[in-house]
């Protein structure tokens, strides 16, 4: 890829300084890391426009993966080992008057020292120790006890894998494992808790100890308890799961009393279809949790009421 693909001009002095800095003996040998050195620079100057709130040019740089992937120009913003070919650095070096300058005109910019640090980081390969660790095979992310727990769970029929090639979090799918889970399986599962992000327990009968154990999975983002025996009394065990973004209770034995006690997920998706939860309780939960998208089958009575009301206020034909 040539730098001619984006139409920007370079000012004359700083690039020379960067080239000098990259080769200079004072800096050589010392290599920076994304999490420790680079994220703290980008965060205050860039993330408000390229982060969770706004994604200008569809570009987010609030994680290593996103930073390296780039935005709508589909041009990698960083070319490891080549700071002067890296568009991100070029944007940073443009004079403020240039329409492509980053951050734009009236925004605070990183200092020359900070820009040099970014350049130096790119020159030494634009590395992230945590990303490198995350892309290790599953077995290498676990300690001895965890590896033993992993193979025992697999021998029971559990399907366990990493969330993605570059994501250290693991998914535990227990649909093919015996139900209820034997006590030993619960202990093995607990050994993996720090890494587990997703648990699938569709159709399972959960013992009390299994339900209490679920509360220990503090990094859990996805929990599927659909079509199982999960009931109202068990709800409080889930309320510790502050990272939860997906909770599937479709067909579970939960009713209004249970939902009234539920505090998670704080955002994301909640499935309540085919439960005994009524529309009023669902509406109240929705009010208290505006960032949660609720999926629930609307019962016949409330469907009729809504249609009747619609019929009263409009001339729409209802059949
Ligand atoms: C005030 C908002 C704002 C801030 C702060 C900001 N940007 Fe941007 N950024 C934009 C906008 C708007 C665009 C789209 C520009 C265009 O296409 O003309 C953009 C585009 C980009 C792109 C091009 C992405 C692509 O693939 O199209 C890069 C790279 C970029 N910004 C890097 C940065 C960096 C690095 C910082 C912090 C040092 C930063 N930006 C700070 C608003 C901002």
Boltz pocket constraint, residues with backbone or C-beta under 6 A from the ligand:
constraints:
  - pocket:
      binder: B
      contacts: [[A, 42], [A, 45], [A, 46], [A, 47], [A, 48], [A, 49], [A, 50], [A, 56], [A, 57], [A, 59], [A, 70], [A, 71], [A, 72], [A, 73], [A, 74], [A, 75], [A, 77], [A, 87], [A, 88], [A, 91], [A, 92], [A, 99], [A, 100], [A, 102], [A, 103], [A, 104], [A, 107], [A, 110]]
      max_distance: 6.0
